[in-house]
Structures are given as C-alpha cells and as structure tokens.
C-alpha cells in the first residue's frame, strides 16, 4: 500500500521506477522515512493531471483506499488541534486580569518612587557582554514550518549578537528545539555554528505556573548572579489561526512600570486579545474572530504601602516576569496547534483531490476493459 506525503498545498505522488518493488522516500511532514511503493503513478503538469500507467485495477483500488485512510487520519488530527487551540486561547485570556493588575500596581509604585534611587536586581541595567536566549518550540512535528521558523529566527539572532562581540547562551523549551541545538552544541563534531546550551525544558501540552516558575528560577539565578546581562525570549506570537509571528522580546532587565519590550525597545504587552471561534458555514469549516477586553478594577489614586516600596518592587517584578513567561508559553502552544490544524487541513484537501483523480482514472480503465471485452464478444459472435 503506497503512503502519501501531502503538505502546504502540494501533492507528492510516487514516481514510477524501472523496477517493481519498494523504495524509501522522505516524508514531507517531519523528516521521517516512509515506505512508498514504486507505483505507476506520476505527475504530468499540474495537480489535476495525474496519469496512471501500467497499474492493475487491484493496485489502483489499494491506492485509493490508502488515500482515504490518510484523509481520515489528517481530518481527525485537524479537529483535535482545533479543539486544543480554543483551550489554549482561553488560558491566555484568563491570565490577562492578573497581568493587568500587576502592571497597575507597578505603575503606582513607580509613581511613588519618582526621582528616587532604587536597587532592584531585575531592573539592573549594565553593559551587555552575555545574552541569554529563551527559545520556545514545540514538542511535536506535523505542524508545517512552525518549529523551523523559530529555529531560523534564533540562529539569525545568535549570529547577529556574535558579530557584535556578545556571547550567547541558550535555554531551550520544547523537544524539537532542544534536539536541534543539542546536536549542534559546543563539543559536538557536526560542522557549522556551535551553541552553548545552558538547560532544556519540555513544552508540554498545557503549560502551567509550575513550569513557568522553573524556567523563571533558572533565568533569575543567571541574571542576578551576573552570568548574563540581558535575557531575550524567542517565541511565536499568536495573532490568528492562520498567522503566527516569530518574535524576540526582552525579558530582563525589566522596566519599573512592568513593560515587556522587544529588541528595539518597543513595548509589546498585549493590549487586546482576540478569541477565534470555530464554526461551520454552508457545511464547511469556518473561523470567526472577536476582540475580547477584560475588565480590571482600577486602583485608587492614593496608595499606602506598609512595606518599603523597594521591597514591594523586589517581590512583584519576579512575579510579573513569571506571568510573562507563562503567557509566552501559552501563545506559543496556541500558535503550534493552529499551525498543525492548518497543515492537516491542507493534507486533507490534497488527499481528497488525489483520491478523486485516482478514482476517475480507475473508472476510465475499468470502462475501457469492459468495452474491450464487449468488442471481443461481438467479434467472436460475428465470426
């Protein structure tokens, strides 16, 4: 039974070989090896012009059944990813009130401390000699170019920093990124750039506060111990179900107002989120987006602090950093699931079209065989 490799709007049919039998072929999903029959199918022209040569009717029926089975699998994976995307969005939305309340408290404390000298480790700005990059990828493949985009973004950033004479360390989050960079770590024999891997974490299917806390503790110890002078986060920002933007954010040093900025100093705190609802229109899969604004109770104009404001800042800034890391993990997971849903949707569409073309060619060959037999019968009767 021939296996198919269908991704990103392209149908990869198996080309005919001189000899019958089987040959190994790379899968378009995640680099795995699949066994593809040297079936007599080849592409001539575009997607709709499949020409089947020297294939028996049984071989064609087996191939059609294989395509149908593949389509069932990809459709099931699309629906599973779609259901998980909604849960990931809900997790991001539910965390917003806490983050917004923290920002208001930090702003009030900063207003109180205007013009005063403060000594908070996470706000310490010093000459940058070493940068720590947090690289967030997924644990699984079958999601198009999601993981590859983050890895390429990280490689470009590392090259850019090294050209500036800045040392770079990596903390990888997600199995795909961890395996890729560990294979190219300092001390390996693989040719090409080498990367200093500090630690690796698993992404998981539902990031929670304990996972974000473990990552934040590692980052905190590195920054406060002056092992690094700046911390940047490389992850995929969830924009919509069809758009995810690989982004770089500066996590440390934090501003006293609690803002998270990109490498250009532009604040990238989420001011508004969008919930994407999965619906059906005219019997087809559809997506609708709706902006969501969370109401957060305001603080009084005058706030009284029982503790010293420096102590409050020293406690709140790590908490805010943890919240931002958790949000980045949740957005990255939502982006991965959306990418997987789109990849499986494309694979299902390709399987549908390939099955239609194969069925059409099968019916033509069957009809030609029936016509040939009728002609032989008529010729025999006439003789």
URJO-V250903 format. One line per field, one symbol per residue. ss: DSSP state (2 for helix, 1 for strand, 0 for the rest). phi: phi as a letter, one per 30 degrees, with the letter a starting at -180 (. if undefined). psi: psi as a letter, one per 20 degrees, with the letter a starting at -180 (. if undefined). A space follows every 10 residues. Layout:
BEGIN
ss=???
phi=???
psi=???
END
This chain:
BEGIN
ss=0000111001 1100000000 0111110000 0011111000 1110000001 1100002222 2222222222 2222222222 2222222222 2222022222 2222222222 2200000000 2220000001 1111110000 0000022222 2222222222 2220001111 1110222222 2200100000 0000111111 1000000022 2222222222 2222000001 1111111100 0001111111 1100000000 1100001000 0011111111 1001111111 1100000000 0000000022 2222222222 2222222222 2222222222 2222222222 2222222222 2222222222 2222222222 220
phi=.dccbbahib cccdddcdcd jbbdbddddb idcbccdddd bbcbidddcd ccbhcddddd dddddddddd dddddddddd ddddeddddd ddddddeddd dddddddddd ddceicdbbc edcdcbedcb ccccccbcdb chbicedddd dddddddddd ddddicdbcb ccbjdddddd dddbddjdcd djdcbccdab bddicaebee dddddddddd dddddhdbca bbccacddca dcbbcdbbbd cbdddddicc cddcicdbdd cacbccccbb bhicdbbbcb dbccdbddcd dccccdcded ddddcddddd dddddddddd dddddddddd dddddddddd dddddddddd dddddddddd dddddddddd ddd
psi=pqqqooqljq poqpqqrhqr bqqqqqqifk jrpqppqlql pqpocahimp pppkprhghh gggghggggg ggghhghghg hghhgghhgh hgghighggh hgghghgggh ghjpiqpqnp hijoprpohp pppoooarir bkkcjghhgg ghggghgggg ghhikpqpqp opophghggg hhikrpirip qaqqqoogqq qqgrinprgh ghggghgggg hgghjkhqiq pqporopoga iippopqpqo gqqqqhikqp qaijjppjpo iprppopoap pkjqpqppqp qpppppprqq hpppphrphh hgghhhghgh gghhgggggg hgghgghghh ghghgghggh hggghggggg hghghghhgg gghgghgggg hh.
END
